[in-house]
Amino acid sequence: MPRGDGGAGVALVSLGAVAIEMMVSARYGYHRDELYFLAAGRRPCAAST
């Protein structure tokens, strides 16, 4: 059986994944690591200079 290159299938799956990600992305806020980097940016370590 001859097969195509699969480019259309890959594009369809990736577009579906992006669509699902965009639908649920509004449910999530800041995560713990993002809050850490926000706090660390406000108080830089004196030892790093």
Distance bins in CASP14 RR format, pairs under 12 A and 6 or more apart:
PFRMAT RR
TARGET T0000
AUTHOR 0000-0000-0000
RMODE 2
METHOD distances of the structure
MODEL  1
3 9 0 0 0 0 0 1 0 0 0 0 0
4 10 0 0 0 0 0 1 0 0 0 0 0
5 11 0 0 0 0 0 1 0 0 0 0 0
6 12 0 0 0 0 1 0 0 0 0 0 0
6 13 0 0 0 0 0 1 0 0 0 0 0
6 14 0 0 0 0 0 1 0 0 0 0 0
7 13 0 0 0 0 1 0 0 0 0 0 0
7 14 0 0 0 0 1 0 0 0 0 0 0
7 15 0 0 0 0 0 1 0 0 0 0 0
8 14 0 0 0 0 0 1 0 0 0 0 0
8 15 0 0 0 0 0 1 0 0 0 0 0
9 15 0 0 0 0 1 0 0 0 0 0 0
9 16 0 0 0 0 0 1 0 0 0 0 0
9 17 0 0 0 0 0 1 0 0 0 0 0
10 16 0 0 0 0 0 1 0 0 0 0 0
10 17 0 0 0 0 0 1 0 0 0 0 0
11 17 0 0 0 0 0 1 0 0 0 0 0
11 18 0 0 0 0 0 1 0 0 0 0 0
12 18 0 0 0 0 0 1 0 0 0 0 0
12 19 0 0 0 0 0 1 0 0 0 0 0
13 19 0 0 0 0 0 1 0 0 0 0 0
13 20 0 0 0 0 0 1 0 0 0 0 0
14 20 0 0 0 0 0 1 0 0 0 0 0
14 21 0 0 0 0 0 1 0 0 0 0 0
15 21 0 0 0 0 0 1 0 0 0 0 0
15 22 0 0 0 0 0 1 0 0 0 0 0
16 22 0 0 0 0 1 0 0 0 0 0 0
16 23 0 0 0 0 1 0 0 0 0 0 0
17 23 0 0 0 0 0 1 0 0 0 0 0
17 24 0 0 0 0 0 1 0 0 0 0 0
18 24 0 0 0 0 0 1 0 0 0 0 0
18 25 0 0 0 0 0 1 0 0 0 0 0
19 25 0 0 0 0 0 1 0 0 0 0 0
20 27 0 0 0 0 0 1 0 0 0 0 0
21 27 0 0 0 0 0 1 0 0 0 0 0
21 28 0 0 0 0 0 1 0 0 0 0 0
22 28 0 0 0 0 0 1 0 0 0 0 0
28 34 0 0 0 0 0 1 0 0 0 0 0
29 35 0 0 0 0 1 0 0 0 0 0 0
30 36 0 0 0 0 1 0 0 0 0 0 0
30 37 0 0 0 0 1 0 0 0 0 0 0
30 38 1 0 0 1 0 0 0 0 0 0 0
30 39 0 0 0 0 0 1 0 0 0 0 0
31 37 0 0 0 0 0 1 0 0 0 0 0
31 38 0 0 0 0 0 1 0 0 0 0 0
32 38 0 0 0 0 0 1 0 0 0 0 0
32 39 0 0 0 0 0 1 0 0 0 0 0
33 39 0 0 0 0 0 1 0 0 0 0 0
33 40 0 0 0 0 0 1 0 0 0 0 0
34 40 0 0 0 0 0 1 0 0 0 0 0
34 41 0 0 0 0 0 1 0 0 0 0 0
35 41 0 0 0 0 0 1 0 0 0 0 0
35 42 0 0 0 0 0 1 0 0 0 0 0
36 42 0 0 0 0 0 1 0 0 0 0 0
36 43 0 0 0 0 0 1 0 0 0 0 0
37 43 0 0 0 0 0 1 0 0 0 0 0
37 44 0 0 0 0 0 1 0 0 0 0 0
39 45 0 0 0 0 0 1 0 0 0 0 0
40 48 0 0 0 0 0 1 0 0 0 0 0
41 48 0 0 0 0 0 1 0 0 0 0 0
END
